[in-house]
Amino acid sequence: MLAVAQLYLRDVPGLAGPPGADVLQLLWCPRDHRPHYCPSPMLRWRRSADVTDVLTEQPEPEVMEYDSYLPLPCVLYPEQVVEYPYEDFLPRDLRKRIRTWEKSSGRRYFSELSIAGGWKVGGYAAWNLTDPYPMVCEDCGADMDLLMKIDSGEWDGTESWRPLEDAGPENEFNEHPNRWQPTEITIGRGYALWIFTCPVSFDHPHGVSMQ
């Protein structure tokens, strides 16, 4: 298993874990797994006080499906953004109004206002590869919540999602090509891996979708 992300609850507003846990560790098997043919994630909620031996280097498995499943270590700078639901879930009359607004403004609801690009915790899920389908817990049948999105890229130059550290006209996207793929992770043909969890119990299995 490869370490992919480590999040401290104190750094991510709205991220909640089991009683006593203050850190979430995401690992995955770096080989394609059915039915989505993408890495198989594993979630570990832990108490940071219990972690006594910290690894200085990430162990690498002898066999991986692709090098693009091996994350390049980097530091996270979390920031909160405002998202809106995927368009298919909006009332029909609102979708018509959005279409009118897009034509008059030259902007796009999906890419500029709805779902933020890049890695994220919480928010709304996108269904641009398939039609939306229910994400329900296998144990209790509850509708699951989006926990995390593992994207093949980060900031793509869309002004709405410009990172705070890149604010200002001097920080143009073309001057920071590594902003697009700082972790060097690629899911499928440049898609994203969406991880869902059950709101009833942290012990229930998570769900995944590749979009």
C-alpha positions as CSV (number, residue, x, y, z in Angstrom):
1,M,0.0,0.0,0.0
2,L,1.2,3.5,-0.9
3,A,0.6,6.6,1.3
4,V,-1.3,9.1,-0.8
5,A,-2.5,11.8,1.6
6,Q,-2.4,12.7,5.3
7,L,-4.9,15.2,6.7
8,Y,-5.1,16.6,10.2
9,L,-8.7,17.4,11.1
10,R,-7.5,20.8,12.6
11,D,-6.4,21.9,9.2
12,V,-9.6,20.9,7.2
13,P,-12.8,22.6,8.4
14,G,-15.8,20.3,8.3
15,L,-13.7,17.1,8.2
16,A,-14.9,14.9,11.1
17,G,-13.6,11.5,12.2
18,P,-14.3,8.8,14.8
19,P,-14.1,9.8,18.5
20,G,-10.5,10.5,19.4
21,A,-9.1,10.5,15.9
22,D,-7.4,13.6,14.7
23,V,-5.7,12.5,11.5
24,L,-6.9,10.8,8.3
25,Q,-4.5,8.8,6.3
26,L,-5.3,7.7,2.7
27,L,-3.4,4.8,1.2
28,W,-4.0,2.8,-1.9
29,C,-3.0,-0.3,-3.8
30,P,-1.2,1.1,-6.9
31,R,-2.7,-1.4,-9.3
32,D,-6.0,-1.2,-11.2
33,H,-9.0,-2.8,-9.5
34,R,-12.4,-3.5,-10.8
35,P,-15.0,-2.3,-11.5
36,H,-13.4,1.1,-12.2
37,Y,-9.9,0.0,-13.1
38,C,-8.2,2.5,-10.8
39,P,-6.2,2.3,-7.5
40,S,-8.1,0.7,-4.5
41,P,-8.1,3.2,-1.6
42,M,-7.9,2.5,2.1
43,L,-8.9,4.9,4.8
44,R,-7.2,5.0,8.2
45,W,-8.4,7.3,11.0
46,R,-5.7,7.6,13.7
47,R,-4.6,9.5,16.8
48,S,-1.4,11.5,15.9
49,A,-0.2,10.9,19.5
50,D,-0.1,7.2,18.8
51,V,2.3,7.7,15.8
52,T,5.8,7.4,17.3
53,D,8.0,6.2,14.4
54,V,7.6,8.5,11.5
55,L,9.0,7.3,8.1
56,T,11.4,9.6,6.4
57,E,11.0,8.0,3.0
58,Q,8.0,6.3,1.5
59,P,8.5,2.6,0.8
60,E,7.8,1.8,-2.8
61,P,6.3,-1.5,-3.9
62,E,8.2,-3.7,-6.3
63,V,5.2,-3.8,-8.7
64,M,2.9,-1.0,-9.7
65,E,0.4,-0.7,-12.5
66,Y,1.7,2.7,-13.6
67,D,4.3,5.2,-12.3
68,S,1.4,7.7,-12.3
69,Y,0.0,6.0,-9.2
70,L,3.1,6.9,-7.2
71,P,2.5,10.4,-5.6
72,L,5.3,13.0,-5.6
73,P,5.5,14.2,-2.0
74,C,4.3,17.8,-1.6
75,V,2.8,20.1,1.1
76,L,-0.9,20.9,1.2
77,Y,-2.2,24.5,1.7
78,P,-5.9,23.9,2.4
79,E,-8.3,26.7,1.6
80,Q,-12.1,26.9,1.6
81,V,-14.0,27.6,-1.6
82,V,-17.7,27.8,-2.4
83,E,-19.2,25.2,-4.7
84,Y,-22.6,24.5,-6.2
85,P,-24.4,21.2,-7.1
86,Y,-23.7,19.3,-10.3
87,E,-26.0,20.7,-12.9
88,D,-28.1,17.5,-13.4
89,F,-29.3,17.9,-9.8
90,L,-30.6,21.4,-10.3
91,P,-34.3,22.2,-11.0
92,R,-35.1,22.5,-14.7
93,D,-36.1,26.1,-14.6
94,L,-32.8,27.0,-12.9
95,R,-30.8,25.1,-15.5
96,K,-32.5,27.2,-18.2
97,R,-31.6,30.4,-16.4
98,I,-28.0,29.1,-16.2
99,R,-27.9,28.5,-19.9
100,T,-29.1,32.0,-20.6
101,W,-26.4,33.4,-18.2
102,E,-23.7,31.4,-19.8
103,K,-24.6,32.7,-23.3
104,S,-24.6,36.3,-22.1
105,S,-21.5,36.2,-19.9
106,G,-19.3,33.8,-21.8
107,R,-18.7,31.8,-18.6
108,R,-19.4,28.2,-17.8
109,Y,-21.3,27.1,-14.7
110,F,-19.6,23.7,-14.4
111,S,-16.0,24.7,-14.8
112,E,-16.1,28.1,-13.1
113,L,-18.8,27.9,-10.4
114,S,-20.0,24.4,-9.7
115,I,-17.2,21.9,-8.9
116,A,-13.7,23.0,-8.0
117,G,-10.8,21.4,-9.9
118,G,-8.0,19.7,-8.2
119,W,-7.8,17.6,-5.0
120,K,-10.4,18.5,-2.4
121,V,-12.2,17.3,0.8
122,G,-16.0,17.4,0.9
123,G,-18.2,19.5,-1.4
124,Y,-20.1,18.2,-4.4
125,A,-19.3,15.4,-6.8
126,A,-19.1,15.6,-10.5
127,W,-20.5,13.0,-12.9
128,N,-19.1,14.2,-16.2
129,L,-17.9,10.7,-17.3
130,T,-21.1,8.9,-16.5
131,D,-24.7,9.9,-15.7
132,P,-25.2,10.4,-11.9
133,Y,-25.9,7.2,-10.1
134,P,-26.6,6.5,-6.4
135,M,-23.7,6.1,-4.0
136,V,-25.2,4.0,-1.1
137,C,-23.6,2.2,1.7
138,E,-23.3,-1.5,1.2
139,D,-24.0,-2.2,4.9
140,C,-26.9,0.0,5.7
141,G,-28.2,1.5,2.4
142,A,-27.7,5.1,3.5
143,D,-26.8,7.7,0.9
144,M,-23.0,8.3,1.2
145,D,-21.3,11.7,1.5
146,L,-18.3,12.8,-0.6
147,L,-15.1,12.5,1.5
148,M,-12.4,13.3,-1.0
149,K,-11.5,13.9,-4.6
150,I,-8.1,12.7,-5.9
151,D,-7.7,14.6,-9.2
152,S,-5.2,14.1,-12.1
153,G,-4.5,17.8,-11.9
154,E,-4.8,20.9,-9.8
155,W,-5.3,24.5,-10.8
156,D,-6.0,24.6,-14.6
157,G,-5.9,28.4,-14.9
158,T,-9.6,28.9,-14.2
159,E,-9.8,32.2,-12.4
160,S,-12.6,31.1,-10.0
161,W,-10.3,28.4,-8.5
162,R,-7.0,30.4,-8.4
163,P,-5.1,29.4,-5.3
164,L,-4.5,32.1,-2.7
165,E,-0.8,31.8,-3.0
166,D,-1.1,32.6,-6.7
167,A,-3.2,35.7,-6.3
168,G,-2.1,38.8,-8.3
169,P,-1.6,39.5,-12.0
170,E,2.1,38.5,-11.8
171,N,1.2,34.9,-11.0
172,E,-0.2,33.7,-14.3
173,F,-0.9,30.0,-14.9
174,N,1.5,29.7,-17.8
175,E,4.3,30.8,-15.5
176,H,3.5,28.0,-13.1
177,P,3.2,24.8,-15.3
178,N,3.7,22.5,-12.3
179,R,0.5,23.9,-10.8
180,W,-1.4,21.6,-13.1
181,Q,0.0,18.3,-11.8
182,P,2.2,18.9,-8.7
183,T,1.6,15.3,-7.3
184,E,2.2,13.7,-10.8
185,I,-0.9,11.5,-10.1
186,T,-3.0,10.5,-13.1
187,I,-6.3,8.6,-12.7
188,G,-7.4,6.8,-15.9
189,R,-7.1,9.1,-18.9
190,G,-6.8,12.2,-16.7
191,Y,-9.9,11.7,-14.6
192,A,-10.5,11.9,-10.9
193,L,-11.1,9.3,-8.1
194,W,-14.0,10.3,-5.9
195,I,-14.2,8.6,-2.4
196,F,-17.5,8.5,-0.5
197,T,-18.2,7.5,3.1
198,C,-21.2,6.4,5.1
199,P,-22.7,9.1,7.4
200,V,-24.0,6.4,9.8
201,S,-20.7,4.7,10.8
202,F,-17.0,5.2,10.1
203,D,-16.8,1.4,10.2
204,H,-18.9,0.9,7.1
205,P,-17.2,0.4,3.8
206,H,-16.4,3.4,1.6
207,G,-17.4,3.8,-2.0
208,V,-15.5,5.1,-5.0
209,S,-16.3,6.5,-8.4
210,M,-14.1,7.5,-11.3
211,Q,-15.2,10.6,-13.2
